[in-house]
Amino acid sequence: MATSLGLFDAGFQTFVVSDGCASSGGQEYHEAAIKILKRNIGQKYVISFSELPAMLS
């Protein structure tokens, strides 16, 4: 989460594959981090693995 937010703050277009990351604190913390990322970098930049092929084509 920190890396994504840091890149976003530095002006990079940043995407997060939500089901390609996790939290050492467990699922509850993972879901909280995803909510924070959606709020801070934008919901359209937090994608699932199934959306990735369309983004790359």
Rosetta blueprint (number, residue, H / E / L):
1 M L
2 A H
3 T H
4 S H
5 L H
6 G H
7 L H
8 F H
9 D H
10 A L
11 G L
12 F L
13 Q L
14 T L
15 F L
16 V E
17 V E
18 S H
19 D H
20 G H
21 C L
22 A L
23 S L
24 S L
25 G L
26 G L
27 Q H
28 E H
29 Y H
30 H H
31 E H
32 A H
33 A H
34 I H
35 K H
36 I H
37 L H
38 K H
39 R H
40 N H
41 I H
42 G L
43 Q H
44 K H
45 Y H
46 V E
47 I E
48 S L
49 F H
50 S H
51 E H
52 L H
53 P H
54 A H
55 M H
56 L H
57 S L
